[in-house]
Amino acid sequence: MASIRESISDWFVTEVKSQTDFRVGTVTREPGINIPDLAKTAFPAVLIESANETREDITQGGPSIVRQSTMDVQMTVWFQNKPNDTVRNEFIDQLEALYDADRTCDGVAMDLQLVRVEVTDTTEAAPYYKMALIWQVQYMYQRGLA
């Protein structure tokens, strides 16, 4: 059985891969992706990773302690050629609408929301430009079962 963290991360990937409302090239959870080796059709390329997490006990004692977690899911998006502000904003809005349709990650989480967008438009990586979207996911679990 997959951990809740793993289930949430997989849900993020599945949702963006299965949608047909907007174009996404590559979607992966493998951080070793070599952006310059990707074909033009692979853009925008999306890397989804579970990231920082804060956990706290909700109940006390024994092996059945219930904990609450707030986990970050980082989505790094690469564009080939510099996207204008409108393209980035539309992409962000489309992703937010997609994930807002089920803020429970298929019943695994209590809530999720987009909490941060970081745009990195440096010429060092030209012709590839990236942005990071940080999603915060809240869920509860019984210790030993997450």
Kinemage of the C-alpha trace (Angstrom):
@kinemage 1
@onewidth
@group {chain A} dominant
@subgroup {mainchain}
@vectorlist {calphas} color= white
{ca met a 1} P 0.000 0.000 0.000
{ca ala a 2} L 1.364 3.402 -0.976
{ca ser a 3} L 1.877 6.067 1.672
{ca ile a 4} L -0.495 9.017 1.780
{ca arg a 5} L 2.377 11.282 0.643
{ca glu a 6} L 2.920 8.991 -2.340
{ca ser a 7} L -0.805 8.805 -3.120
{ca ile a 8} L -1.086 12.603 -3.091
{ca ser a 9} L 1.945 13.058 -5.350
{ca asp a 10} L 0.647 10.422 -7.775
{ca trp a 11} L -2.774 12.104 -7.788
{ca phe a 12} L -1.200 15.411 -8.851
{ca val a 13} L 0.513 13.658 -11.776
{ca thr a 14} L -2.556 11.669 -12.826
{ca glu a 15} L -4.821 14.723 -12.805
{ca val a 16} L -2.590 16.849 -15.011
{ca lys a 17} L -1.844 13.944 -17.383
{ca ser a 18} L -5.499 12.976 -17.833
{ca gln a 19} L -6.951 16.453 -18.366
{ca thr a 20} L -7.695 17.646 -21.918
{ca asp a 21} L -8.493 21.324 -21.309
{ca phe a 22} L -4.952 22.643 -21.886
{ca arg a 23} L -1.711 21.431 -23.397
{ca val a 24} L 1.050 19.915 -21.293
{ca gly a 25} L 3.992 18.104 -22.879
{ca thr a 26} L 5.905 16.043 -20.314
{ca val a 27} L 4.713 15.268 -16.793
{ca thr a 28} L 7.071 13.419 -14.467
{ca arg a 29} L 8.090 12.878 -10.863
{ca glu a 30} L 11.682 12.051 -11.829
{ca pro a 31} L 13.971 14.967 -10.901
{ca gly a 32} L 16.739 13.808 -13.259
{ca ile a 33} L 14.907 15.116 -16.310
{ca asn a 34} L 17.347 16.740 -18.756
{ca ile a 35} L 15.440 19.716 -20.139
{ca pro a 36} L 17.725 20.443 -23.142
{ca asp a 37} L 17.254 16.832 -24.350
{ca leu a 38} L 13.463 17.152 -24.552
{ca ala a 39} L 11.710 17.537 -27.897
{ca lys a 40} L 9.827 20.754 -28.631
{ca thr a 41} L 6.570 18.841 -28.205
{ca ala a 42} L 7.536 18.016 -24.589
{ca phe a 43} L 6.908 21.613 -23.465
{ca pro a 44} L 5.576 22.835 -21.199
{ca ala a 45} L 7.389 20.188 -19.155
{ca val a 46} L 6.190 19.608 -15.602
{ca leu a 47} L 8.088 18.035 -12.692
{ca ile a 48} L 5.979 17.225 -9.618
{ca glu a 49} L 7.676 16.448 -6.296
{ca ser a 50} L 6.527 16.069 -2.723
{ca ala a 51} L 8.484 18.592 -0.681
{ca asn a 52} L 8.532 20.104 2.804
{ca glu a 53} L 6.074 18.877 5.385
{ca thr a 54} L 4.997 19.881 8.881
{ca arg a 55} L 3.407 17.254 11.124
{ca glu a 56} L 1.758 17.417 14.537
{ca asp a 57} L -0.041 15.013 16.861
{ca ile a 58} L -3.809 15.440 17.089
{ca thr a 59} L -4.365 12.653 19.639
{ca gln a 60} L -2.156 11.343 22.425
{ca gly a 61} L -0.597 8.047 23.355
{ca gly a 62} L 0.057 4.622 22.013
{ca pro a 63} L 0.575 3.310 18.513
{ca ser a 64} L -2.694 4.790 17.219
{ca ile a 65} L -1.737 8.468 17.441
{ca val a 66} L -3.536 10.545 14.815
{ca arg a 67} L -1.379 13.181 13.183
{ca gln a 68} L -2.150 16.131 10.954
{ca ser a 69} L 0.206 17.065 8.158
{ca thr a 70} L 0.679 20.070 5.925
{ca met a 71} L 2.725 18.966 2.930
{ca asp a 72} L 4.074 21.037 0.057
{ca val a 73} L 3.889 19.669 -3.452
{ca gln a 74} L 6.242 21.525 -5.766
{ca met a 75} L 5.433 21.710 -9.430
{ca thr a 76} L 8.274 23.023 -11.582
{ca val a 77} L 7.164 24.034 -15.064
{ca trp a 78} L 9.617 24.629 -17.920
{ca phe a 79} L 8.718 26.516 -21.056
{ca gln a 80} L 10.758 26.499 -24.215
{ca asn a 81} L 11.234 30.125 -25.183
{ca lys a 82} L 10.216 32.848 -22.814
{ca pro a 83} L 6.465 32.856 -22.222
{ca asn a 84} L 4.793 36.208 -21.877
{ca asp a 85} L 3.031 37.069 -18.656
{ca thr a 86} L -0.375 36.210 -20.109
{ca val a 87} L 0.727 32.682 -21.097
{ca arg a 88} L 2.089 32.037 -17.595
{ca asn a 89} L -1.008 33.449 -15.905
{ca glu a 90} L -3.363 31.371 -18.074
{ca phe a 91} L -1.331 28.229 -17.360
{ca ile a 92} L -1.462 28.910 -13.610
{ca asp a 93} L -5.223 29.569 -13.757
{ca gln a 94} L -5.822 26.346 -15.690
{ca leu a 95} L -3.827 24.279 -13.192
{ca glu a 96} L -5.568 25.906 -10.254
{ca ala a 97} L -9.002 25.217 -11.769
{ca leu a 98} L -7.998 21.597 -12.418
{ca tyr a 99} L -6.904 20.951 -8.841
{ca asp a 100} L -9.708 22.997 -7.296
{ca ala a 101} L -12.198 20.538 -8.820
{ca asp a 102} L -11.194 18.004 -6.138
{ca arg a 103} L -9.421 19.640 -3.234
{ca thr a 104} L -9.355 16.296 -1.379
{ca cys a 105} L -6.966 14.533 -3.794
{ca asp a 106} L -9.534 11.821 -4.466
{ca gly a 107} L -10.528 11.623 -0.801
{ca val a 108} L -7.008 11.275 0.651
{ca ala a 109} L -6.563 14.875 1.830
{ca met a 110} L -8.611 17.406 3.760
{ca asp a 111} L -7.723 20.367 1.542
{ca leu a 112} L -5.238 21.674 -0.985
{ca gln a 113} L -4.473 25.097 -2.334
{ca leu a 114} L -1.945 26.913 -4.450
{ca val a 115} L 0.058 29.034 -2.004
{ca arg a 116} L 3.042 30.314 -3.983
{ca val a 117} L 4.150 31.014 -7.544
{ca glu a 118} L 7.829 31.674 -8.241
{ca val a 119} L 8.785 32.904 -11.691
{ca thr a 120} L 12.407 32.485 -12.737
{ca asp a 121} L 13.114 34.390 -15.926
{ca thr a 122} L 16.886 34.337 -16.106
{ca thr a 123} L 18.776 34.419 -19.350
{ca glu a 124} L 21.222 31.833 -17.971
{ca ala a 125} L 18.876 28.987 -18.863
{ca ala a 126} L 17.731 30.405 -22.219
{ca pro a 127} L 15.935 29.202 -24.229
{ca tyr a 128} L 14.312 27.429 -21.238
{ca tyr a 129} L 12.375 29.341 -18.623
{ca lys a 130} L 10.802 27.944 -15.504
{ca met a 131} L 8.380 28.712 -12.772
{ca ala a 132} L 7.543 26.836 -9.598
{ca leu a 133} L 4.075 26.427 -8.164
{ca ile a 134} L 3.838 25.368 -4.539
{ca trp a 135} L 0.669 23.575 -3.491
{ca gln a 136} L -0.084 23.037 0.166
{ca val a 137} L -1.963 19.852 1.039
{ca gln a 138} L -3.447 19.113 4.455
{ca tyr a 139} L -4.177 15.554 5.476
{ca met a 140} L -4.537 13.396 8.583
{ca tyr a 141} L -3.199 9.930 9.201
{ca gln a 142} L -2.674 7.362 11.902
{ca arg a 143} L 0.997 7.001 12.801
{ca gly a 144} L 2.489 4.003 11.108
{ca leu a 145} L 0.014 4.218 8.235
{ca ala a 146} L 1.243 7.340 6.399
